[in-house]
Amino acid sequence: MFDAAALISAFGLLADPLTMLLLVVGILLGLVIGILPGLGPPIAIALALPFTFHLDTVASMVLLLGIYSAAIYGGSISAIAVGIPGTGAAIATVLDGHNMFKSGRGGEALGFSLTGSIIGGLFSAACLALIAPLLADLAVKFGPREYLAISVFGLIVVVRVAGQSLPKGLLIGALGIFLTTWGLDELNGTERYTFGSYNLYEGLPLVPFLVGLFAMSEVLIGAERVARRIEFSTDSLVVKLPGLKTLAGMKDLILRSSVIGTVIGIIPGEGAAVGAFFAYSEAKRRSKTPEAYGTGIPEGIVAPETANNATVGGALVPTLTLGVPGSPAAAVLLGALLIQGLTPGPKLFSEEPDLMYAIFTGLFLINILMMVIGLVAIRFAAQLIRVPTAVIVPTVMLLSFVGIYSVSNSFFNVGVLLGAGILGYVTRKLGYSIAPLSIGFVLGPILENSLRQSLTIADGSVTEFFDTPIGLTIYAALLLTIFWGPVTSRIKRRMGK
């Protein structure tokens, strides 16, 4: 339900000079991280997370949301300029974007990328503002059994799409849940895996673990890469925005890609890369000249770039309303809310409506300012592509150490940072995805508490878990999600024979 007083209060919160400054800083930092190949939104947000401890909630959220949105967009700049996507979300942009750049139309390619990203971001922000309150009203009816169902849904979907092997995804997701059981049992105070250390009484700290898992593991992976300097022509880095007539001719493509990106973002575990590939393949499938895709056409840039930025608002829907992160980056954002003493879920909308409106409005402002900053900063920011790995690796490591120690003054937290980094490194080297590990670590407490409460309510009867219409609907959606891909693939194979 619309709350005019909360909206006015939200404008007041966003009008604070420090908040607006942090919003701009977030966009600039996101661009930098997005452009640098190998990094990405989760790493960018994780690096900034420790510095939000001393900020109020609105300021910290607009900083992190600015980083999130701009990092996804920034990946397209390196994809277009040098054919190396800065983020996984920009992989689908490489073929057409880089081919346009090589043909001397780099300014146009960057213009289409920026415009598509802004439109997709604004569309998903509007959907977030419309859908999230409605879903929160429904989520008010959630009890332990419903939260158990949604936690299982989020975890299984994440492990299902995180890699080729479902058993691998389940195993690494279970490891993430197991690590959340360390510390004192909340219900009876029993020590669990504390190893005699009082530092573990409250369990493994969330922020050092996430920063280590994403940032430090990337440092260790990056240290293996050959240090090299990337050279490219800067003559085509002046952005040329497409005209309204050109955009009007792409209105169906833009609308379809925006919807695809938002929907993919809402589904836990899918992420920006999946949204971009889906939108690109749909654009190619519906095109009258599909053979032109990959040769350097604007549609091949607009479709994935509109979709990947549209996943940002979509991923925030389950994160804010249900406490189930829609992506690894959203999981880190959820951690930011937790360290502010807030629990994402339906009560957040009734207890902190001004905060929710500030997040919705802030996301609109971020996308609008990203257009202005992008026009001015792209030519200069693109020079960062030339920064060699030998500089990036120690810089990320230094920021990680400084960020964690400065907010906790604890060498134990620094140890957790290093341990999580080594765990993430080993996980990735063994061919596992760290996405299920991070989501499992965030969802673990919710899953455990809802499971134990459900068992208490059901008096030990597992069948009682399914004695709820909302829970049954969620489990049915889970089964559909799991089996839809294999079933449709089998049908297509049979039809092709």
C-alpha positions as CSV (number, residue, x, y, z in Angstrom):
1,M,0.0,0.0,0.0
2,F,1.3,3.5,-0.9
3,D,2.6,5.5,2.0
4,A,3.0,9.2,1.1
5,A,4.6,10.1,4.5
6,A,7.2,7.3,4.1
7,L,8.0,8.5,0.6
8,I,8.5,12.1,1.7
9,S,10.7,10.8,4.6
10,A,12.7,8.8,2.1
11,F,13.4,11.9,0.0
12,G,14.6,13.6,3.1
13,L,17.0,10.7,3.9
14,L,18.4,10.7,0.3
15,A,18.8,14.5,0.3
16,D,21.5,14.2,2.9
17,P,24.8,15.5,1.3
18,L,26.8,12.6,2.6
19,T,24.3,10.1,1.2
20,M,24.3,11.7,-2.2
21,L,28.1,11.8,-2.2
22,L,28.3,8.1,-1.3
23,L,25.8,7.3,-4.1
24,V,28.1,9.0,-6.7
25,V,31.1,7.3,-5.1
26,G,29.3,3.9,-5.3
27,I,28.7,4.4,-9.0
28,L,32.3,5.4,-9.7
29,L,33.7,2.4,-7.7
30,G,31.3,0.1,-9.4
31,L,32.5,1.3,-12.8
32,V,36.1,0.7,-11.8
33,I,35.5,-2.8,-10.5
34,G,33.3,-3.7,-13.4
35,I,35.8,-2.6,-16.0
36,L,38.7,-4.6,-14.4
37,P,38.5,-8.2,-15.9
38,G,38.2,-10.9,-13.2
39,L,36.4,-8.9,-10.6
40,G,32.6,-8.3,-10.4
41,P,29.7,-7.1,-8.4
42,P,30.0,-9.6,-5.5
43,I,33.7,-8.8,-5.0
44,A,33.0,-5.0,-5.3
45,I,30.3,-5.1,-2.7
46,A,32.2,-7.4,-0.4
47,L,35.2,-5.0,-0.5
48,A,33.0,-2.1,0.4
49,L,31.0,-3.9,3.0
50,P,33.4,-3.4,6.0
51,F,33.4,0.3,5.4
52,T,29.6,0.5,5.9
53,F,29.8,-0.4,9.6
54,H,30.1,3.3,10.6
55,L,27.4,4.5,8.1
56,D,23.7,4.7,8.6
57,T,21.5,2.2,6.8
58,V,20.4,4.4,3.9
59,A,23.9,5.7,3.2
60,S,25.4,2.2,3.2
61,M,22.6,0.8,1.0
62,V,22.9,3.5,-1.7
63,L,26.6,3.1,-1.7
64,L,26.4,-0.7,-2.2
65,L,23.5,-0.5,-4.7
66,G,25.5,2.1,-6.7
67,I,28.4,-0.3,-6.8
68,Y,26.1,-3.2,-7.8
69,S,24.4,-1.5,-10.7
70,A,27.5,0.2,-12.0
71,A,29.7,-2.9,-11.8
72,I,27.3,-4.9,-14.0
73,Y,27.3,-2.1,-16.5
74,G,31.0,-1.5,-16.3
75,G,31.7,-5.0,-17.5
76,S,30.4,-4.0,-20.9
77,I,33.1,-1.3,-21.4
78,S,36.0,-3.8,-21.4
79,A,33.9,-6.3,-23.4
80,I,33.4,-3.7,-26.1
81,A,36.9,-2.1,-26.0
82,V,39.1,-5.1,-25.8
83,G,36.8,-8.1,-26.2
84,I,37.4,-9.2,-22.5
85,P,34.2,-9.0,-20.4
86,G,34.8,-7.3,-17.1
87,T,32.0,-9.4,-15.5
88,G,30.2,-12.6,-16.4
89,A,27.1,-10.5,-17.2
90,A,28.9,-8.9,-20.1
91,I,30.0,-12.2,-21.9
92,A,27.1,-12.0,-24.3
93,T,28.0,-8.4,-25.2
94,V,31.5,-9.3,-26.5
95,L,30.8,-10.5,-30.0
96,D,28.7,-7.6,-31.3
97,G,30.2,-5.0,-29.0
98,H,33.8,-5.7,-29.8
99,N,33.1,-6.1,-33.5
100,M,31.5,-2.7,-33.6
101,F,34.5,-1.2,-31.8
102,K,37.0,-2.8,-34.2
103,S,35.0,-1.4,-37.2
104,G,35.4,2.2,-35.8
105,R,31.9,2.4,-34.2
106,G,33.0,2.0,-30.6
107,G,31.3,5.2,-29.6
108,E,28.0,3.9,-30.9
109,A,28.5,0.5,-29.2
110,L,29.2,2.2,-25.8
111,G,26.2,4.4,-26.3
112,F,23.9,1.5,-26.9
113,S,25.3,-0.4,-23.9
114,L,24.9,2.6,-21.6
115,T,21.3,3.3,-22.8
116,G,20.2,-0.3,-22.6
117,S,21.7,-0.6,-19.1
118,I,19.9,2.5,-17.9
119,I,16.5,1.5,-19.3
120,G,16.8,-2.0,-17.9
121,G,17.8,-0.7,-14.5
122,L,14.9,1.8,-14.4
123,F,12.5,-0.8,-15.5
124,S,13.5,-3.3,-12.8
125,A,13.5,-0.5,-10.2
126,A,9.9,0.3,-11.1
127,C,9.0,-3.5,-10.9
128,L,10.8,-3.7,-7.5
129,A,8.8,-0.7,-6.1
130,L,5.5,-2.3,-7.4
131,I,6.1,-6.0,-6.7
132,A,8.1,-6.0,-3.4
133,P,5.3,-4.5,-1.3
134,L,2.7,-6.9,-2.7
135,L,5.0,-9.9,-2.0
136,A,5.7,-8.5,1.4
137,D,2.0,-8.5,2.2
138,L,1.8,-12.1,1.1
139,A,4.9,-12.9,3.1
140,V,3.3,-11.6,6.3
141,K,1.3,-14.9,6.3
142,F,4.6,-16.9,6.2
143,G,5.3,-19.1,9.2
144,P,8.2,-21.5,9.9
145,R,7.0,-24.0,7.4
146,E,6.7,-21.4,4.6
147,Y,10.2,-20.0,5.4
148,L,11.6,-23.5,5.4
149,A,10.1,-24.0,1.9
150,I,11.4,-20.8,0.5
151,S,14.9,-21.4,2.0
152,V,14.9,-24.9,0.4
153,F,13.7,-23.3,-2.9
154,G,16.4,-20.7,-2.8
155,L,19.2,-23.1,-2.0
156,I,18.2,-25.8,-4.5
157,V,17.7,-23.4,-7.3
158,V,21.1,-21.8,-6.7
159,V,23.0,-25.2,-6.7
160,R,21.0,-26.3,-9.7
161,V,22.1,-23.4,-11.9
162,A,25.6,-22.8,-10.4
163,G,27.3,-25.5,-12.4
164,Q,27.0,-28.5,-14.6
165,S,26.9,-31.0,-11.7
166,L,23.9,-31.0,-9.3
167,P,25.7,-33.2,-6.7
168,K,28.6,-30.8,-6.7
169,G,26.3,-27.9,-6.1
170,L,24.4,-29.7,-3.3
171,L,27.7,-30.6,-1.6
172,I,29.2,-27.2,-1.6
173,G,25.8,-25.6,-0.6
174,A,25.7,-28.1,2.3
175,L,29.2,-27.0,3.3
176,G,28.0,-23.4,3.5
177,I,25.1,-24.4,5.8
178,F,27.4,-26.5,7.9
179,L,29.7,-23.6,8.6
180,T,26.7,-21.6,10.0
181,T,26.2,-24.2,12.7
182,W,29.5,-23.2,14.4
183,G,29.1,-21.4,17.7
184,L,26.6,-21.5,20.5
185,D,23.2,-23.1,19.8
186,E,20.6,-20.3,19.9
187,L,17.9,-22.5,21.5
188,N,19.8,-24.3,24.3
189,G,23.3,-22.7,24.4
190,T,25.2,-25.9,23.5
191,E,28.7,-25.3,22.1
192,R,29.0,-26.5,18.5
193,Y,32.4,-26.7,16.7
194,T,33.9,-23.9,18.8
195,F,37.1,-25.8,19.2
196,G,37.6,-24.3,22.6
197,S,37.8,-20.7,21.3
198,Y,35.5,-18.0,22.7
199,N,35.9,-16.2,19.3
200,L,33.6,-18.8,17.8
201,Y,30.8,-18.5,20.4
202,E,28.9,-16.3,18.0
203,G,29.8,-18.4,15.0
204,L,31.9,-17.4,12.0
205,P,31.5,-13.6,11.3
206,L,29.5,-12.9,8.2
207,V,31.4,-10.0,6.7
208,P,35.0,-11.4,6.9
209,F,33.7,-14.7,5.5
210,L,32.0,-13.1,2.5
211,V,35.0,-10.8,1.8
212,G,37.4,-13.7,2.0
213,L,35.2,-16.0,-0.1
214,F,34.8,-13.5,-3.0
215,A,37.7,-11.0,-2.8
216,M,40.6,-13.1,-1.3
217,S,39.8,-16.1,-3.4
218,E,39.9,-13.9,-6.5
219,V,43.3,-12.5,-5.4
220,L,44.7,-16.1,-5.1
221,I,43.2,-17.0,-8.5
222,G,44.5,-13.7,-10.0
223,A,48.0,-14.4,-8.7
224,E,48.2,-17.4,-11.1
225,R,47.4,-15.3,-14.2
226,V,50.2,-14.1,-16.4
227,A,50.8,-10.4,-15.7
228,R,50.3,-8.5,-18.9
229,R,49.4,-5.1,-20.1
230,I,46.4,-4.8,-22.4
231,E,46.7,-2.2,-25.2
232,F,43.8,-0.9,-27.3
233,S,42.9,2.1,-29.3
234,T,41.2,5.0,-27.4
235,D,39.9,6.7,-30.5
236,S,36.4,5.2,-30.3
237,L,35.8,5.8,-26.6
238,V,33.6,8.9,-27.1
239,V,30.1,7.8,-26.3
240,K,27.4,8.4,-28.9
241,L,23.9,7.9,-27.5
242,P,21.3,6.5,-29.9
243,G,18.5,8.8,-31.0
244,L,14.8,8.4,-29.9
245,K,13.9,7.2,-33.4
246,T,16.5,4.4,-33.2
247,L,15.3,3.4,-29.7
248,A,11.7,3.5,-30.9
249,G,12.6,0.9,-33.5
250,M,13.9,-1.3,-30.8
251,K,11.0,-0.9,-28.3
252,D,9.9,-4.5,-28.5
253,L,13.4,-5.8,-28.0
254,I,14.0,-3.4,-25.1
255,L,10.7,-4.3,-23.4
256,R,11.2,-8.0,-23.8
257,S,14.8,-7.9,-22.6
258,S,13.8,-5.8,-19.6
259,V,11.1,-8.3,-18.6
260,I,13.4,-11.2,-19.1
261,G,16.1,-9.6,-16.9
262,T,13.7,-8.7,-14.2
263,V,12.1,-12.2,-14.0
264,I,15.5,-13.9,-14.2
265,G,16.7,-11.7,-11.4
266,I,13.7,-12.6,-9.2
267,I,14.5,-16.3,-9.5
268,P,17.1,-17.1,-6.8
269,G,20.4,-18.2,-8.2
270,E,20.0,-17.2,-11.9
271,G,21.9,-13.9,-12.0
272,A,22.8,-11.3,-14.5
273,A,24.8,-13.6,-16.8
274,V,21.8,-15.9,-17.3
275,G,19.5,-13.0,-17.9
276,A,21.9,-11.5,-20.5
277,F,22.3,-14.8,-22.4
278,F,18.5,-15.5,-22.3
279,A,17.7,-12.1,-23.7
280,Y,20.4,-12.4,-26.4
281,S,19.2,-15.8,-27.5
282,E,15.6,-14.6,-27.6
283,A,16.5,-11.5,-29.6
284,K,18.4,-13.6,-32.1
285,R,15.5,-16.2,-32.3
286,R,12.9,-13.5,-33.0
287,S,15.1,-11.5,-35.4
288,K,14.4,-11.5,-39.1
289,T,18.1,-11.6,-39.7
290,P,19.5,-13.9,-37.0
291,E,22.7,-14.5,-39.0
292,A,23.6,-10.8,-38.4
293,Y,24.1,-11.4,-34.7
294,G,27.7,-11.7,-33.7
295,T,28.9,-9.5,-36.6
296,G,28.5,-6.2,-34.8
297,I,24.9,-5.0,-34.7
298,P,23.3,-2.7,-32.0
299,E,20.6,-5.3,-31.1
300,G,23.3,-7.7,-30.0
301,I,24.4,-5.1,-27.4
302,V,21.1,-3.7,-26.3
303,A,19.5,-7.1,-25.6
304,P,22.0,-8.4,-23.1
305,E,22.9,-5.1,-21.5
306,T,19.2,-4.2,-20.9
307,A,18.6,-7.6,-19.4
308,N,21.7,-7.8,-17.1
309,N,21.0,-4.5,-15.4
310,A,17.3,-5.4,-15.1
311,T,18.3,-8.3,-12.9
312,V,19.5,-5.9,-10.2
313,G,16.0,-4.8,-9.2
314,G,14.7,-8.3,-9.7
315,A,17.3,-9.8,-7.4
316,L,16.3,-7.4,-4.7
317,V,12.6,-8.6,-4.7
318,P,13.2,-11.9,-2.9
319,T,16.1,-10.4,-0.9
320,L,14.1,-7.7,0.7
321,T,10.7,-9.4,1.0
322,L,11.7,-12.9,2.0
323,G,15.3,-12.7,3.1
324,V,16.3,-15.0,0.3
325,P,19.1,-13.5,-1.8
326,G,18.5,-13.6,-5.5
327,S,22.2,-13.7,-6.4
328,P,25.6,-13.8,-4.8
329,A,25.8,-10.0,-5.0
330,A,22.4,-9.8,-3.3
331,A,23.6,-12.2,-0.6
332,V,26.3,-9.6,0.3
333,L,23.7,-6.9,0.3
334,L,21.6,-9.0,2.7
335,G,24.7,-9.2,4.9
336,A,24.8,-5.4,4.8
337,L,21.3,-5.2,6.2
338,L,22.1,-7.8,8.9
339,I,25.1,-5.8,10.1
340,Q,22.8,-2.8,10.4
341,G,20.6,-4.8,12.8
342,L,17.8,-5.3,10.3
343,T,16.2,-8.6,9.3
344,P,15.0,-8.6,5.6
345,G,11.5,-9.9,5.3
346,P,7.9,-8.7,5.4
347,K,8.2,-6.9,8.8
348,L,10.9,-4.7,7.3
349,F,8.2,-3.1,5.1
350,S,5.9,-2.4,8.0
351,E,8.6,-1.4,10.5
352,E,10.9,0.5,8.2
353,P,8.8,1.9,5.3
354,D,10.9,5.0,4.9
355,L,14.0,2.8,4.4
356,M,12.2,0.7,1.8
357,Y,11.1,3.8,-0.1
358,A,14.6,5.2,0.1
359,I,16.0,2.0,-1.4
360,F,13.4,2.1,-4.3
361,T,14.0,5.8,-4.9
362,G,17.8,5.4,-4.6
363,L,17.8,2.8,-7.3
364,F,16.0,5.2,-9.6
365,L,18.6,7.9,-8.8
366,I,21.5,5.6,-9.3
367,N,20.4,4.7,-12.8
368,I,19.8,8.3,-13.8
369,L,23.1,9.5,-12.4
370,M,24.8,6.5,-14.0
371,M,23.8,7.9,-17.4
372,V,25.5,11.3,-16.6
373,I,28.6,9.8,-15.0
374,G,28.9,7.2,-17.8
375,L,28.9,9.9,-20.5
376,V,31.7,11.8,-18.7
377,A,33.8,9.0,-17.2
378,I,33.9,6.2,-19.7
379,R,36.8,7.6,-21.7
380,F,38.9,7.9,-18.6
381,A,37.6,4.8,-16.8
382,A,38.4,2.6,-19.8
383,Q,42.1,3.4,-19.2
384,L,41.9,1.1,-16.2
385,I,41.7,-1.9,-18.5
386,R,45.5,-1.4,-19.0
387,V,46.2,-1.9,-15.3
388,P,48.2,-5.2,-15.0
389,T,47.2,-8.1,-12.8
390,A,50.4,-7.4,-10.7
391,V,48.8,-4.2,-9.5
392,I,45.2,-5.3,-9.1
393,V,46.0,-8.4,-7.0
394,P,47.9,-6.7,-4.1
395,T,45.5,-3.7,-4.2
396,V,42.5,-6.0,-3.6
397,M,44.4,-7.9,-0.9
398,L,45.3,-4.6,0.9
399,L,41.7,-3.3,0.8
400,S,40.4,-6.6,2.2
401,F,42.8,-6.6,5.1
402,V,42.4,-2.9,5.9
403,G,38.6,-3.1,5.6
404,I,38.2,-6.1,7.9
405,Y,40.7,-5.0,10.6
406,S,39.6,-1.4,10.7
407,V,36.1,-2.2,11.7
408,S,36.8,-5.0,14.1
409,N,40.3,-4.5,15.4
410,S,40.4,-8.3,15.5
411,F,43.1,-10.6,14.2
412,F,40.6,-13.4,14.5
413,N,38.4,-11.8,11.8
414,V,41.5,-11.4,9.7
415,G,42.1,-15.1,10.1
416,V,38.5,-15.9,9.1
417,L,39.2,-13.7,6.0
418,L,42.2,-15.7,5.0
419,G,40.6,-19.0,5.8
420,A,37.5,-18.2,3.7
421,G,39.8,-17.0,0.9
422,I,41.7,-20.3,0.9
423,L,38.4,-22.2,1.0
424,G,37.1,-20.2,-1.9
425,Y,40.3,-20.7,-3.8
426,V,40.3,-24.5,-3.3
427,T,36.6,-24.7,-4.1
428,R,37.1,-22.9,-7.4
429,K,40.2,-24.9,-8.3
430,L,38.3,-28.2,-7.8
431,G,35.7,-27.0,-10.3
432,Y,33.0,-26.1,-7.8
433,S,31.0,-22.8,-7.8
434,I,31.3,-20.5,-4.8
435,A,27.7,-19.2,-5.3
436,P,26.0,-22.1,-3.5
437,L,28.6,-21.8,-0.7
438,S,27.9,-18.1,-0.2
439,I,24.1,-18.5,-0.4
440,G,24.2,-21.6,1.9
441,F,26.2,-19.5,4.4
442,V,23.6,-16.7,4.3
443,L,20.5,-19.0,4.3
444,G,21.9,-21.5,6.8
445,P,20.5,-19.8,10.0
446,I,17.1,-19.2,8.4
447,L,17.0,-22.8,7.2
448,E,18.0,-24.3,10.6
449,N,15.7,-22.2,12.7
450,S,12.6,-22.7,10.4
451,L,13.3,-26.5,10.3
452,R,13.5,-26.8,14.1
453,Q,10.5,-24.6,14.6
454,S,8.6,-26.6,11.9
455,L,9.5,-29.9,13.6
456,T,8.3,-28.5,17.0
457,I,5.0,-27.3,15.4
458,A,4.5,-30.6,13.6
459,D,5.4,-32.6,16.7
460,G,8.1,-34.5,14.7
461,S,5.9,-35.4,11.7
462,V,7.6,-34.5,8.4
463,T,4.2,-34.8,6.5
464,E,3.1,-31.7,8.4
465,F,5.7,-29.7,6.6
466,F,3.5,-29.9,3.4
467,D,0.3,-29.1,5.2
468,T,0.3,-25.4,4.0
469,P,-1.0,-24.1,0.6
470,I,1.8,-21.5,0.3
471,G,4.5,-24.1,1.1
472,L,3.0,-26.6,-1.4
473,T,3.0,-23.9,-4.1
474,I,6.7,-23.2,-3.4
475,Y,7.6,-26.8,-3.5
476,A,5.7,-27.2,-6.8
477,A,7.6,-24.3,-8.3
478,L,10.8,-25.9,-7.1
479,L,10.0,-29.2,-8.9
480,L,9.0,-27.3,-12.0
481,T,12.3,-25.3,-11.9
482,I,14.4,-28.5,-11.5
483,F,12.7,-30.6,-14.2
484,W,11.7,-28.0,-16.7
485,G,15.1,-27.7,-18.3
486,P,15.8,-31.5,-18.8
487,V,12.2,-32.2,-19.9
488,T,12.2,-29.4,-22.5
489,S,15.6,-30.5,-23.8
490,R,14.5,-34.1,-24.2
491,I,11.4,-33.0,-26.1
492,K,13.5,-30.8,-28.4
493,R,15.8,-33.7,-29.1
494,R,12.9,-36.0,-29.9
495,M,11.4,-33.4,-32.2
496,G,14.7,-33.0,-33.9
497,K,14.9,-36.7,-34.7
